Amino acid sequence: MRRLCKEAKAEGTIIDEVDSRRLSNLTQGRNHQGIAAQVAPYVYWDLSDLINQAKKTPDPVIVIADGIEDPHNLGAIVRTAEALGVQGIVIPQRRAAGVTSTVMKVAAGALENMAIARVTNLNTAISKLKEAGFWIYGTTADTDNLLQQTNFSGSVGLVIGSEGKGLSQLTEKNCDQLVTIPLMGKTPSLNASVATAIALYEVFRQRQ
């Protein structure tokens, strides 16, 4: 810890040593594990800049979150997406989680290397991605197209639906192809972040 504090100070970070009550107050009673950081708000990317940056990578992958409301799910999606090599994430401005301290904590540092664009209209964003050459895949239970039988070549936009409602009707309509994760048990659906992880793993497995 002392070494890390010394390195942080060398980079210009102001470090205060306080008691646990002060940390609990700063974190509003959450589990801080002895450390809390005060940082500037996350700066979202412009969608056009995100697309241009993503296109610098051959066959880029962008995740489109259609109304993820739980910040823990969004944080887990960010962490998985960055770990697997996704070039960016698009989230809607309304009725969805934004980048908060909870998202940052769950993402476990992945936000430092992940471009996120927050858009006012998700379907307009999908249209722009299509214009840029992305093929849009929507994940849903209401299709016979199995994930592992789908060819995820080229530039991929992967749409993940909200926790309760899945894909909205308009978003589903705007997808180029719908895919489903086959389930063997009696549970009808998966957690949004888990579904994202499985779908992304299949996309990148095919590229190995």
Secondary structure, DSSP 8 states (H G I E B T S, - for coil): -HHHHHHHHHTT-------HHHHHHHTTT---TT----------B-HHHHHHHHTTSSS-EEEEEES---HHHHHHHHHHHHHHT--EEEEESSSS--S-HHHHHHHTTGGGG--EEEES-HHHHHHHHHHTT-EEEEE-SS-S-BGGGS---SSEEEEEEBTTTBS-HHHHHH-SEEEB----SS-----HHHHHHHHHHHHHHTT-
